[in-house]
């Protein structure tokens, strides 16, 4: 089903992956009740807690996981590109995702890609917790444009879940 931005934010707060003590309530965007609803046909979020003093810049982490992908992911992408090309969908290597980062701060980088079948948005956030541990979260929201988007994502959803979890493990191992 669909979820509004307000419900998505409240879900994040309830799941403790949004540190509400750090919100700037003077911002014009601080009131989720006044935000326009954004339809997400699918959303998920995976998190990992790290105890490291290493500098963790969300944009660099997002670039890292999309630019240096394992061979098996590259193989899946080649198959995917060959299968979707006849439908006029975007094809390309993972490094093109760096150009798709639409928002970046010290705490979050957001990547979004709009194609004729769907829009997908990926957020990678690094949020400090009161105990000094930092939580790295990768969240995905997908909005289907049409039936092709629904069919496409139904086929790749199992791989998506595996790949996102693998991304988090790669970040953890790169931090040490």
ChimeraX attribute file (.defattr): number of C-alpha atoms within 10 A of each C-alpha:
attribute: neighborCount
match mode: 1-to-1
recipient: residues
	/A:1	7
	/A:2	14
	/A:3	16
	/A:4	16
	/A:5	17
	/A:6	17
	/A:7	15
	/A:8	18
	/A:9	15
	/A:10	14
	/A:11	13
	/A:12	15
	/A:13	13
	/A:14	10
	/A:15	10
	/A:16	12
	/A:17	21
	/A:18	21
	/A:19	13
	/A:20	10
	/A:21	7
	/A:22	9
	/A:23	10
	/A:24	10
	/A:25	11
	/A:26	8
	/A:27	8
	/A:28	10
	/A:29	11
	/A:30	12
	/A:31	11
	/A:32	16
	/A:33	11
	/A:34	10
	/A:35	13
	/A:36	10
	/A:37	15
	/A:38	14
	/A:39	15
	/A:40	20
	/A:41	16
	/A:42	17
	/A:43	17
	/A:44	13
	/A:45	18
	/A:46	16
	/A:47	17
	/A:48	15
	/A:49	16
	/A:50	18
	/A:51	13
	/A:52	13
	/A:53	10
	/A:54	9
	/A:55	7
	/A:56	18
	/A:57	17
	/A:58	23
	/A:59	22
	/A:60	14
	/A:61	22
	/A:62	24
	/A:63	19
	/A:64	17
	/A:65	20
	/A:66	17
	/A:67	15
	/A:68	13
	/A:69	17
	/A:70	14
	/A:71	9
	/A:72	9
	/A:73	14
	/A:74	14
	/A:75	11
	/A:76	13
	/A:77	16
	/A:78	14
	/A:79	11
	/A:80	15
	/A:81	16
	/A:82	12
	/A:83	12
	/A:84	13
	/A:85	11
	/A:86	8
	/A:87	11
	/A:88	10
	/A:89	13
	/A:90	13
	/A:91	15
	/A:92	11
	/A:93	13
	/A:94	16
	/A:95	15
	/A:96	13
	/A:97	16
	/A:98	16
	/A:99	11
	/A:100	14
	/A:101	19
	/A:102	12
	/A:103	12
	/A:104	17
	/A:105	11
	/A:106	12
	/A:107	15
	/A:108	20
	/A:109	23
	/A:110	21
	/A:111	21
	/A:112	19
	/A:113	16
	/A:114	15
	/A:115	14
	/A:116	14
	/A:117	21
	/A:118	21
	/A:119	16
	/A:120	18
	/A:121	20
	/A:122	20
	/A:123	21
	/A:124	26
	/A:125	28
	/A:126	24
	/A:127	22
	/A:128	18
	/A:129	14
	/A:130	8
	/A:131	7
	/A:132	12
	/A:133	14
	/A:134	19
	/A:135	19
	/A:136	25
	/A:137	22
	/A:138	23
	/A:139	18
	/A:140	21
	/A:141	19
	/A:142	23
	/A:143	21
	/A:144	22
	/A:145	15
	/A:146	11
	/A:147	11
	/A:148	14
	/A:149	18
	/A:150	17
	/A:151	12
	/A:152	15
	/A:153	19
	/A:154	11
	/A:155	11
	/A:156	12
	/A:157	12
	/A:158	10
	/A:159	13
	/A:160	13
	/A:161	14
	/A:162	10
	/A:163	16
	/A:164	20
	/A:165	15
	/A:166	15
	/A:167	21
	/A:168	21
	/A:169	14
	/A:170	17
	/A:171	18
	/A:172	16
	/A:173	9
	/A:174	10
	/A:175	14
	/A:176	9
